[in-house]
Amino acid sequence: MQEKLRTKGIAEADLDAKILVEWITGINAAERISKPDMHLSSEHIIQIEQALQRRIAGEPVYRIIGAREFYGISFTLSQETLEPRPDTETLIDLVLPFLQKQVENSGRTTFLDMGTGSGAIAITLLKQIPQSYAVAVDISEDALKTAKKNAKNAEVAHRFTPLLSDWFDAVADRFDFIVSNPPYIPAQDIKKLAKEVRLYDPLRALMGGEDGLYFYRKLAHEAANYLKENGYIAVEIGYSQENEVCNLFKKNGFQCLEVRKDLSGIPRALLFACKH
């Protein structure tokens, strides 16, 4: 299987093959080594071949599986949700200490997740902070349905409120914290994305307007109206967007408190304090 993927130019052929075989058979690598005489059933062979052809055609391995792990939690995917990716764990790590501090001061904390998708950010924060409560906004009914299912699976549904809204349009409350991984790919760069992203991730969740900053402008301009006094907002950013996004928020009365880099050393998440 690995050789077939390699000959078709699949960059991570060994890893993809391992993930697909384990998913289909329910048998991990250690078990296969300890039981060298174990044979695959004819049904498993057919399923592996079908998954192999889908991967060769360009479908990402986690789209084939229909789920992806993020921060130790398995998230179901749909056509209207992005795959949660390791880079976004940088945003989680940035936000967690501030939510915990709010809990220490007030006994609980509330936050708004803008553009929740699969719910990965909100659900992960809820799982880590038991005294937190989230409203998770998305414009897609399908995405919210998926997020609600993921919240139930993670046993945080009682603290997770999905809200169908075009950004802030239907939001009525104020929150201690706003968090968002908005679409930030400039329109002209969409065609440069890898096929796995361009064809299988929802474009609406990727495209950030002509310059990639459209949704940061909305957040910077409107967020203060939905934050409590001394509230915070944290956002994920794309490559080389740090200065432009910081300036947008500063012009709207926010102070940049921290720039957090991802594992590759690239600025990936920004934290702002509301000074209104």
Contacts in CASP RR format, 6 or more apart in sequence:
PFRMAT RR
TARGET T0000
AUTHOR 0000-0000-0000
METHOD contacts of the structure
MODEL  1
MQEKLRTKGIAEADLDAKILVEWITGINAAERISKPDMHLSSEHIIQIEQ
ALQRRIAGEPVYRIIGAREFYGISFTLSQETLEPRPDTETLIDLVLPFLQ
KQVENSGRTTFLDMGTGSGAIAITLLKQIPQSYAVAVDISEDALKTAKKN
AKNAEVAHRFTPLLSDWFDAVADRFDFIVSNPPYIPAQDIKKLAKEVRLY
DPLRALMGGEDGLYFYRKLAHEAANYLKENGYIAVEIGYSQENEVCNLFK
KNGFQCLEVRKDLSGIPRALLFACKH
1 17 0 8 1.000
1 20 0 8 1.000
1 21 0 8 1.000
1 48 0 8 1.000
1 52 0 8 1.000
2 13 0 8 1.000
2 14 0 8 1.000
2 17 0 8 1.000
3 13 0 8 1.000
4 52 0 8 1.000
4 56 0 8 1.000
5 13 0 8 1.000
5 16 0 8 1.000
5 17 0 8 1.000
5 52 0 8 1.000
5 55 0 8 1.000
5 56 0 8 1.000
6 13 0 8 1.000
8 56 0 8 1.000
10 16 0 8 1.000
10 55 0 8 1.000
10 56 0 8 1.000
16 55 0 8 1.000
16 61 0 8 1.000
18 29 0 8 1.000
19 61 0 8 1.000
19 65 0 8 1.000
20 48 0 8 1.000
20 51 0 8 1.000
20 52 0 8 1.000
20 55 0 8 1.000
20 61 0 8 1.000
20 64 0 8 1.000
20 65 0 8 1.000
21 27 0 8 1.000
21 48 0 8 1.000
22 28 0 8 1.000
22 29 0 8 1.000
23 65 0 8 1.000
24 44 0 8 1.000
24 47 0 8 1.000
24 48 0 8 1.000
24 51 0 8 1.000
25 40 0 8 1.000
25 44 0 8 1.000
27 38 0 8 1.000
31 38 0 8 1.000
32 38 0 8 1.000
40 48 0 8 1.000
51 64 0 8 1.000
54 64 0 8 1.000
55 61 0 8 1.000
55 64 0 8 1.000
58 195 0 8 1.000
58 196 0 8 1.000
58 199 0 8 1.000
58 200 0 8 1.000
59 196 0 8 1.000
59 200 0 8 1.000
60 83 0 8 1.000
60 196 0 8 1.000
60 200 0 8 1.000
62 68 0 8 1.000
62 77 0 8 1.000
62 83 0 8 1.000
63 77 0 8 1.000
63 83 0 8 1.000
63 200 0 8 1.000
66 76 0 8 1.000
66 77 0 8 1.000
67 74 0 8 1.000
67 75 0 8 1.000
67 76 0 8 1.000
67 77 0 8 1.000
68 74 0 8 1.000
68 75 0 8 1.000
68 77 0 8 1.000
68 83 0 8 1.000
68 84 0 8 1.000
69 75 0 8 1.000
70 84 0 8 1.000
70 85 0 8 1.000
70 86 0 8 1.000
70 88 0 8 1.000
70 89 0 8 1.000
70 120 0 8 1.000
70 124 0 8 1.000
71 89 0 8 1.000
71 92 0 8 1.000
71 120 0 8 1.000
71 124 0 8 1.000
71 127 0 8 1.000
71 128 0 8 1.000
73 120 0 8 1.000
73 123 0 8 1.000
73 124 0 8 1.000
73 127 0 8 1.000
73 150 0 8 1.000
73 154 0 8 1.000
74 153 0 8 1.000
75 84 0 8 1.000
75 118 0 8 1.000
75 119 0 8 1.000
75 120 0 8 1.000
75 123 0 8 1.000
75 150 0 8 1.000
76 118 0 8 1.000
76 146 0 8 1.000
76 149 0 8 1.000
76 150 0 8 1.000
76 153 0 8 1.000
77 83 0 8 1.000
77 118 0 8 1.000
77 146 0 8 1.000
78 118 0 8 1.000
78 142 0 8 1.000
78 143 0 8 1.000
78 145 0 8 1.000
78 146 0 8 1.000
79 142 0 8 1.000
79 202 0 8 1.000
80 117 0 8 1.000
80 140 0 8 1.000
80 142 0 8 1.000
80 143 0 8 1.000
80 146 0 8 1.000
80 202 0 8 1.000
80 204 0 8 1.000
80 205 0 8 1.000
81 117 0 8 1.000
81 118 0 8 1.000
81 119 0 8 1.000
81 140 0 8 1.000
81 142 0 8 1.000
81 143 0 8 1.000
81 146 0 8 1.000
81 147 0 8 1.000
81 202 0 8 1.000
81 205 0 8 1.000
82 117 0 8 1.000
82 118 0 8 1.000
82 201 0 8 1.000
82 202 0 8 1.000
82 205 0 8 1.000
82 206 0 8 1.000
83 201 0 8 1.000
84 118 0 8 1.000
84 120 0 8 1.000
84 121 0 8 1.000
86 262 0 8 1.000
86 263 0 8 1.000
87 236 0 8 1.000
87 262 0 8 1.000
87 268 0 8 1.000
88 120 0 8 1.000
88 121 0 8 1.000
88 181 0 8 1.000
88 236 0 8 1.000
90 236 0 8 1.000
90 260 0 8 1.000
90 261 0 8 1.000
90 262 0 8 1.000
90 263 0 8 1.000
90 268 0 8 1.000
90 269 0 8 1.000
91 121 0 8 1.000
91 179 0 8 1.000
91 181 0 8 1.000
91 234 0 8 1.000
91 235 0 8 1.000
91 236 0 8 1.000
91 260 0 8 1.000
91 268 0 8 1.000
91 269 0 8 1.000
92 121 0 8 1.000
92 124 0 8 1.000
92 125 0 8 1.000
92 128 0 8 1.000
93 260 0 8 1.000
94 234 0 8 1.000
94 258 0 8 1.000
94 260 0 8 1.000
94 269 0 8 1.000
94 271 0 8 1.000
95 125 0 8 1.000
95 177 0 8 1.000
95 179 0 8 1.000
95 234 0 8 1.000
95 271 0 8 1.000
96 125 0 8 1.000
96 128 0 8 1.000
96 129 0 8 1.000
98 177 0 8 1.000
98 232 0 8 1.000
98 234 0 8 1.000
98 271 0 8 1.000
99 109 0 8 1.000
99 111 0 8 1.000
99 125 0 8 1.000
99 129 0 8 1.000
99 132 0 8 1.000
99 176 0 8 1.000
99 177 0 8 1.000
100 129 0 8 1.000
102 109 0 8 1.000
102 176 0 8 1.000
102 177 0 8 1.000
103 109 0 8 1.000
103 129 0 8 1.000
103 131 0 8 1.000
103 132 0 8 1.000
106 176 0 8 1.000
107 131 0 8 1.000
108 131 0 8 1.000
108 132 0 8 1.000
108 133 0 8 1.000
109 129 0 8 1.000
109 131 0 8 1.000
109 132 0 8 1.000
109 133 0 8 1.000
109 176 0 8 1.000
109 177 0 8 1.000
110 132 0 8 1.000
110 133 0 8 1.000
110 134 0 8 1.000
110 135 0 8 1.000
110 173 0 8 1.000
110 175 0 8 1.000
110 176 0 8 1.000
110 177 0 8 1.000
111 122 0 8 1.000
111 125 0 8 1.000
111 132 0 8 1.000
111 133 0 8 1.000
111 134 0 8 1.000
111 135 0 8 1.000
111 175 0 8 1.000
111 176 0 8 1.000
111 177 0 8 1.000
111 178 0 8 1.000
111 179 0 8 1.000
112 134 0 8 1.000
112 135 0 8 1.000
112 136 0 8 1.000
112 137 0 8 1.000
112 171 0 8 1.000
112 175 0 8 1.000
112 177 0 8 1.000
112 178 0 8 1.000
112 179 0 8 1.000
112 226 0 8 1.000
113 119 0 8 1.000
113 121 0 8 1.000
113 122 0 8 1.000
113 125 0 8 1.000
113 134 0 8 1.000
113 135 0 8 1.000
113 136 0 8 1.000
113 137 0 8 1.000
113 179 0 8 1.000
113 180 0 8 1.000
114 137 0 8 1.000
114 167 0 8 1.000
114 168 0 8 1.000
114 178 0 8 1.000
114 179 0 8 1.000
114 180 0 8 1.000
114 182 0 8 1.000
114 219 0 8 1.000
115 136 0 8 1.000
115 137 0 8 1.000
115 138 0 8 1.000
115 139 0 8 1.000
115 143 0 8 1.000
115 167 0 8 1.000
115 180 0 8 1.000
115 181 0 8 1.000
115 182 0 8 1.000
115 205 0 8 1.000
116 122 0 8 1.000
116 136 0 8 1.000
116 137 0 8 1.000
116 138 0 8 1.000
116 143 0 8 1.000
116 144 0 8 1.000
116 147 0 8 1.000
116 162 0 8 1.000
117 136 0 8 1.000
117 138 0 8 1.000
117 140 0 8 1.000
117 143 0 8 1.000
117 144 0 8 1.000
117 146 0 8 1.000
117 147 0 8 1.000
117 205 0 8 1.000
118 143 0 8 1.000
118 146 0 8 1.000
118 147 0 8 1.000
118 150 0 8 1.000
119 136 0 8 1.000
119 146 0 8 1.000
119 147 0 8 1.000
119 150 0 8 1.000
119 151 0 8 1.000
120 150 0 8 1.000
121 179 0 8 1.000
121 181 0 8 1.000
122 134 0 8 1.000
122 136 0 8 1.000
122 147 0 8 1.000
122 151 0 8 1.000
122 160 0 8 1.000
122 179 0 8 1.000
123 134 0 8 1.000
123 147 0 8 1.000
123 150 0 8 1.000
123 151 0 8 1.000
123 154 0 8 1.000
123 156 0 8 1.000
123 160 0 8 1.000
125 132 0 8 1.000
125 134 0 8 1.000
125 179 0 8 1.000
126 132 0 8 1.000
126 133 0 8 1.000
126 134 0 8 1.000
126 151 0 8 1.000
126 154 0 8 1.000
126 156 0 8 1.000
126 159 0 8 1.000
126 160 0 8 1.000
127 154 0 8 1.000
127 156 0 8 1.000
132 159 0 8 1.000
133 159 0 8 1.000
133 161 0 8 1.000
134 159 0 8 1.000
134 160 0 8 1.000
134 161 0 8 1.000
135 161 0 8 1.000
135 163 0 8 1.000
135 171 0 8 1.000
135 173 0 8 1.000
135 175 0 8 1.000
136 144 0 8 1.000
136 147 0 8 1.000
136 160 0 8 1.000
136 161 0 8 1.000
136 162 0 8 1.000
136 163 0 8 1.000
137 163 0 8 1.000
137 164 0 8 1.000
137 165 0 8 1.000
137 167 0 8 1.000
137 168 0 8 1.000
137 170 0 8 1.000
137 171 0 8 1.000
138 144 0 8 1.000
138 147 0 8 1.000
138 162 0 8 1.000
138 163 0 8 1.000
138 164 0 8 1.000
138 165 0 8 1.000
139 164 0 8 1.000
139 165 0 8 1.000
139 166 0 8 1.000
139 167 0 8 1.000
139 204 0 8 1.000
140 202 0 8 1.000
140 204 0 8 1.000
141 164 0 8 1.000
144 162 0 8 1.000
144 163 0 8 1.000
144 164 0 8 1.000
147 160 0 8 1.000
147 162 0 8 1.000
148 157 0 8 1.000
148 160 0 8 1.000
148 162 0 8 1.000
151 157 0 8 1.000
151 160 0 8 1.000
151 162 0 8 1.000
163 170 0 8 1.000
163 171 0 8 1.000
164 170 0 8 1.000
165 171 0 8 1.000
167 215 0 8 1.000
167 218 0 8 1.000
167 222 0 8 1.000
168 218 0 8 1.000
168 222 0 8 1.000
168 225 0 8 1.000
168 226 0 8 1.000
171 226 0 8 1.000
173 226 0 8 1.000
174 226 0 8 1.000
174 227 0 8 1.000
174 228 0 8 1.000
175 226 0 8 1.000
175 227 0 8 1.000
175 228 0 8 1.000
175 231 0 8 1.000
176 227 0 8 1.000
176 228 0 8 1.000
176 231 0 8 1.000
176 232 0 8 1.000
177 227 0 8 1.000
177 231 0 8 1.000
177 232 0 8 1.000
177 233 0 8 1.000
177 234 0 8 1.000
178 219 0 8 1.000
178 223 0 8 1.000
178 226 0 8 1.000
178 227 0 8 1.000
178 232 0 8 1.000
178 233 0 8 1.000
178 234 0 8 1.000
179 233 0 8 1.000
179 234 0 8 1.000
179 235 0 8 1.000
180 215 0 8 1.000
180 219 0 8 1.000
180 233 0 8 1.000
180 234 0 8 1.000
180 235 0 8 1.000
180 236 0 8 1.000
181 235 0 8 1.000
181 236 0 8 1.000
182 208 0 8 1.000
182 215 0 8 1.000
182 216 0 8 1.000
182 219 0 8 1.000
182 235 0 8 1.000
182 236 0 8 1.000
183 204 0 8 1.000
183 205 0 8 1.000
183 206 0 8 1.000
183 207 0 8 1.000
183 208 0 8 1.000
183 209 0 8 1.000
183 212 0 8 1.000
183 214 0 8 1.000
183 215 0 8 1.000
184 208 0 8 1.000
184 212 0 8 1.000
184 213 0 8 1.000
184 215 0 8 1.000
184 216 0 8 1.000
184 236 0 8 1.000
184 237 0 8 1.000
184 238 0 8 1.000
184 241 0 8 1.000
185 193 0 8 1.000
185 206 0 8 1.000
185 207 0 8 1.000
185 208 0 8 1.000
185 212 0 8 1.000
186 208 0 8 1.000
186 209 0 8 1.000
186 210 0 8 1.000
186 211 0 8 1.000
186 212 0 8 1.000
187 207 0 8 1.000
187 208 0 8 1.000
187 209 0 8 1.000
187 210 0 8 1.000
187 212 0 8 1.000
188 210 0 8 1.000
190 198 0 8 1.000
190 203 0 8 1.000
190 206 0 8 1.000
190 207 0 8 1.000
191 198 0 8 1.000
193 206 0 8 1.000
197 206 0 8 1.000
208 214 0 8 1.000
208 215 0 8 1.000
212 241 0 8 1.000
213 241 0 8 1.000
213 244 0 8 1.000
213 245 0 8 1.000
213 248 0 8 1.000
216 235 0 8 1.000
216 237 0 8 1.000
216 241 0 8 1.000
216 244 0 8 1.000
216 245 0 8 1.000
216 248 0 8 1.000
216 249 0 8 1.000
217 248 0 8 1.000
219 233 0 8 1.000
219 235 0 8 1.000
219 249 0 8 1.000
220 248 0 8 1.000
220 249 0 8 1.000
220 251 0 8 1.000
220 252 0 8 1.000
220 254 0 8 1.000
221 252 0 8 1.000
223 233 0 8 1.000
223 252 0 8 1.000
223 254 0 8 1.000
223 274 0 8 1.000
224 252 0 8 1.000
224 253 0 8 1.000
224 254 0 8 1.000
224 274 0 8 1.000
224 276 0 8 1.000
227 233 0 8 1.000
227 274 0 8 1.000
227 276 0 8 1.000
229 274 0 8 1.000
230 273 0 8 1.000
230 274 0 8 1.000
231 273 0 8 1.000
231 274 0 8 1.000
232 257 0 8 1.000
232 271 0 8 1.000
232 272 0 8 1.000
232 273 0 8 1.000
232 274 0 8 1.000
233 249 0 8 1.000
233 254 0 8 1.000
233 271 0 8 1.000
233 272 0 8 1.000
233 274 0 8 1.000
234 269 0 8 1.000
234 270 0 8 1.000
234 271 0 8 1.000
234 272 0 8 1.000
235 245 0 8 1.000
235 269 0 8 1.000
235 270 0 8 1.000
235 272 0 8 1.000
236 268 0 8 1.000
236 269 0 8 1.000
237 245 0 8 1.000
237 267 0 8 1.000
237 268 0 8 1.000
237 269 0 8 1.000
237 270 0 8 1.000
238 268 0 8 1.000
239 266 0 8 1.000
242 259 0 8 1.000
242 267 0 8 1.000
242 270 0 8 1.000
245 270 0 8 1.000
246 256 0 8 1.000
246 259 0 8 1.000
246 270 0 8 1.000
249 256 0 8 1.000
249 270 0 8 1.000
249 272 0 8 1.000
250 256 0 8 1.000
253 274 0 8 1.000
253 275 0 8 1.000
253 276 0 8 1.000
254 272 0 8 1.000
254 273 0 8 1.000
254 274 0 8 1.000
254 275 0 8 1.000
255 272 0 8 1.000
255 273 0 8 1.000
255 275 0 8 1.000
256 270 0 8 1.000
256 271 0 8 1.000
256 272 0 8 1.000
257 271 0 8 1.000
257 272 0 8 1.000
257 273 0 8 1.000
258 270 0 8 1.000
258 271 0 8 1.000
259 267 0 8 1.000
259 269 0 8 1.000
259 270 0 8 1.000
259 271 0 8 1.000
260 267 0 8 1.000
260 268 0 8 1.000
260 269 0 8 1.000
260 270 0 8 1.000
260 271 0 8 1.000
261 267 0 8 1.000
261 268 0 8 1.000
262 268 0 8 1.000
262 269 0 8 1.000
END
